[in-house]
Amino acid sequence: MTRIRPKPDPWLSAVAAAQGGADQPGTLFAALDEALNSAIGHKLFTILTYDEVSGEAARIYSNLPGPYPTGGRKRLAPGPWTEAVLDRGEAYIGRTQDDLRDVFSDHELIASLGCASVLNMPVRWRGHTLGSLNLLHEAGWYDEDDVAACLPFAQLTLPALLAPPP
């Protein structure tokens, strides 16, 4: 009997291997950026952490640090987006500029970067959203298949969100 051997996903393998590097979380975040750009695609990629107590989000990675620098913080207002992504841990897909306008106060800056769709993928641990991977691209770029493809990458981010800051 011939054994069928699964072929490893090269992008997931690269991200998993990056976790072992000494320069963390930078090595992991760079690997995530490259892998997600190749596997799903993005023009803008950020990673946010969420503080349930303060209700704030903090940007800990950005592939475009000019318009979206790391260290940026914002208070998140309760609403359908925060209930879905933060409370229930559901991915959010915005397919058009109108979708982004309804959810993000910085929608004009997003549009100026040529982005009109978004995939916000929560990173979860023990029933709580600790952060999210945020991929933005041209209108209509993301769909439900991208949610399934992004989930393992999001969860590979977990150690960097649980570790104390360097």
Secondary structure, DSSP 8 states (H G I E B T S, - for coil): ---------HHHHHHHHHTTSSSTTHHHHHHHHHHHHHHT--SEEEEEEEETTTTEEEEEEES-TTTS-TT-EEE---SHHHIIIIIS---EEE-SHHHHHHH-TTHHHHHHTT--EEEEEEEEETTEEEEEEEEEESTT---HHHHHHHHHHHHHTHHHHHS---
